[in-house]
Amino acid sequence: MRGVRRHISLMRHTLSLSFAKNAFWFLFVALLAIGSSSCKDEKDEPDNPFEIENNNSQNLSVTINSDGSATGGAVFQRVNEPTFYLDYVKYIIYNAHLEIIDIDRVELPAVPKLYAEVTLDGTLYKTRSLSRVYSSGPFQNTKIESISIPNTVQNIGTYIFAGCSSLTSISMPASVTYIGDNCFYGCSSLKKIIFKSDIPKRTDDWYGLSSLYSISSKPVAYVPKQFLTNYEQSKFAEYFSEIIGY
């Protein structure tokens, strides 16, 4: 009888050890699977394409008061009746809208603020263009590092960002319908361009993207998922190292 009890006790001990080993093994496998899935998700998940917009929104607006002060602490300086500087970027009132035509090359920060809407003398103006008015584009050969184009801009002229060797990222709004020749020529540090819209019906309207050929290491394009196939099957695909949908 004593031997039977001892045998039963040994069996219980063996079963307990076996159960503990199996439980430990299943726990190990489960943790391994979770870790693998986590690593896969981290690998598959692209860098946040909108990091640029944390500091530089596409819908900034400002009101210039009668005493020359500006809301939100913006720096305003009137040049003459149609032109003024706002946060070291020069605007001109043309055909009831605004065009960006120049910058203060001494004071302009590495991440400039571009305004979509400016209320001046009681009138609301929207920024429609980045224009090459003088011998070079307004941001040409500057040390800007990232820029977010206002969501009211339709035209980006020739040579606007040419020679910006420190520029790493650009956010393009859905409103852009034209990108001028040599717009990104010499932007040797450009890593990503964020698009908010589908490709234009006339691809030549974005001919300026061809200047990305001047960059030895092509940037990544981030595009809306619903338009990903259109970008991949367009001639723009060859201008980028990768096209990622978000």
URRAHU-V904851 format. One record per residue. N is the residue number from 1. PSI is psi in degrees with one decimal (* if undefined). Layout:
BEGIN
N&PSI ; N&PSI
END
This chain:
BEGIN
1&-42.8 ; 2&-37.4 ; 3&-37.4 ; 4&-44.3 ; 5&-40.9 ; 6&-39.7 ; 7&-43.2 ; 8&-40.4 ; 9&-41.4 ; 10&-38.9 ; 11&-43.5 ; 12&-41.7 ; 13&-43.2 ; 14&-42.7 ; 15&-37.6 ; 16&-45.1 ; 17&-42.9 ; 18&-43.4 ; 19&-42.3 ; 20&-42.4 ; 21&-44.0 ; 22&-41.1 ; 23&-43.5 ; 24&-42.2 ; 25&-45.7 ; 26&-37.8 ; 27&-41.3 ; 28&-45.4 ; 29&-41.5 ; 30&-44.0 ; 31&-38.2 ; 32&-41.6 ; 33&-42.3 ; 34&-43.1 ; 35&-41.3 ; 36&-42.4 ; 37&-40.4 ; 38&-43.8 ; 39&-40.1 ; 40&-42.9 ; 41&-41.6 ; 42&-36.7 ; 43&-41.2 ; 44&-27.1 ; 45&121.8 ; 46&161.6 ; 47&149.1 ; 48&109.0 ; 49&-14.0 ; 50&14.7 ; 51&-36.1 ; 52&-34.0 ; 53&-5.0 ; 54&-29.1 ; 55&-9.6 ; 56&92.7 ; 57&161.7 ; 58&-0.3 ; 59&39.2 ; 60&138.9 ; 61&154.8 ; 62&149.0 ; 63&129.9 ; 64&119.9 ; 65&166.2 ; 66&-25.6 ; 67&5.0 ; 68&-5.5 ; 69&159.3 ; 70&146.7 ; 71&152.3 ; 72&11.8 ; 73&14.3 ; 74&149.2 ; 75&116.0 ; 76&137.9 ; 77&116.9 ; 78&134.3 ; 79&-53.6 ; 80&-166.1 ; 81&-47.1 ; 82&-10.1 ; 83&149.3 ; 84&159.2 ; 85&139.6 ; 86&113.2 ; 87&44.5 ; 88&16.5 ; 89&133.4 ; 90&128.0 ; 91&152.9 ; 92&137.8 ; 93&120.2 ; 94&123.4 ; 95&45.0 ; 96&16.7 ; 97&180.0 ; 98&144.6 ; 99&138.9 ; 100&121.4 ; 101&-13.9 ; 102&175.3 ; 103&163.7 ; 104&105.6 ; 105&-10.6 ; 106&-44.9 ; 107&-16.7 ; 108&125.2 ; 109&167.8 ; 110&-27.8 ; 111&86.0 ; 112&154.3 ; 113&125.9 ; 114&132.1 ; 115&133.7 ; 116&-38.4 ; 117&136.0 ; 118&125.5 ; 119&116.4 ; 120&129.3 ; 121&35.9 ; 122&1.6 ; 123&135.5 ; 124&124.9 ; 125&143.5 ; 126&140.4 ; 127&120.5 ; 128&-27.1 ; 129&151.4 ; 130&108.8 ; 131&144.7 ; 132&97.8 ; 133&-39.0 ; 134&-156.0 ; 135&-11.7 ; 136&164.3 ; 137&156.1 ; 138&-31.9 ; 139&3.5 ; 140&132.4 ; 141&27.2 ; 142&174.8 ; 143&25.5 ; 144&148.6 ; 145&-31.8 ; 146&154.2 ; 147&142.4 ; 148&116.9 ; 149&132.1 ; 150&146.9 ; 151&13.6 ; 152&-8.7 ; 153&131.5 ; 154&-35.3 ; 155&131.6 ; 156&112.7 ; 157&-175.4 ; 158&143.6 ; 159&20.0 ; 160&-43.3 ; 161&12.0 ; 162&135.8 ; 163&8.2 ; 164&80.9 ; 165&-12.8 ; 166&-5.9 ; 167&123.4 ; 168&-26.8 ; 169&144.9 ; 170&139.7 ; 171&120.6 ; 172&126.6 ; 173&167.2 ; 174&-16.4 ; 175&-17.1 ; 176&121.9 ; 177&-12.7 ; 178&131.7 ; 179&117.4 ; 180&165.7 ; 181&141.5 ; 182&26.3 ; 183&-38.6 ; 184&18.9 ; 185&127.7 ; 186&11.3 ; 187&71.9 ; 188&-17.4 ; 189&4.2 ; 190&123.0 ; 191&-31.8 ; 192&146.9 ; 193&127.6 ; 194&121.5 ; 195&146.2 ; 196&0.1 ; 197&176.5 ; 198&166.7 ; 199&151.5 ; 200&155.9 ; 201&-37.6 ; 202&101.4 ; 203&-24.4 ; 204&-18.0 ; 205&-19.8 ; 206&33.3 ; 207&-29.7 ; 208&-19.6 ; 209&-21.5 ; 210&-20.4 ; 211&-9.0 ; 212&-15.1 ; 213&-22.2 ; 214&-7.7 ; 215&123.9 ; 216&-37.3 ; 217&104.5 ; 218&145.2 ; 219&169.7 ; 220&140.0 ; 221&129.3 ; 222&124.4 ; 223&155.0 ; 224&137.3 ; 225&-36.4 ; 226&-15.4 ; 227&5.4 ; 228&-47.3 ; 229&-39.3 ; 230&-42.3 ; 231&-43.7 ; 232&-31.2 ; 233&1.9 ; 234&169.9 ; 235&-14.4 ; 236&-21.5 ; 237&-35.0 ; 238&-9.9 ; 239&-8.8 ; 240&150.2 ; 241&-27.5 ; 242&149.0 ; 243&120.5 ; 244&132.2 ; 245&143.9 ; 246&*
END
